[in-house]
Structures are given as C-alpha cells and as structure tokens.
Amino acid sequence: MTTTAAVERFLDSLAAVTVRAGYAESLIRLTARTIRSPPCSLTTPR
C-alpha cells in the first residue's frame, strides 16, 4: 500500500467532516515531506 492510499483509507474511515479536515491538513504536510507532492485527492476534503 502506498502512503497516499494509506492516508486516503484513513481519512475515509473518519465519519466527522471536521475531524477528517483536521487530520487532512496534518497528513498533507506529512505526505509532502515524504513524497515530492501530494496528489490532489489529499488536498480536497470529501
């Protein structure tokens, strides 16, 4: 599983939109540090 897939799977498991958005911000920064640039799907709240 890629980092991106793991992050997306984790975010999908969260029911509350506000919690998902909060985690997404942190995970975008973390992902940006570990891979060259995060995919658009990570930067767009669902």
Secondary structure as GFF3:
##gff-version 3
##sequence-region A 1 46
A	DSSP	alpha_helix	3	12	.	.	.	ID=ss1
A	DSSP	alpha_helix	17	34	.	.	.	ID=ss2
A	DSSP	alpha_helix	40	43	.	.	.	ID=ss3
###
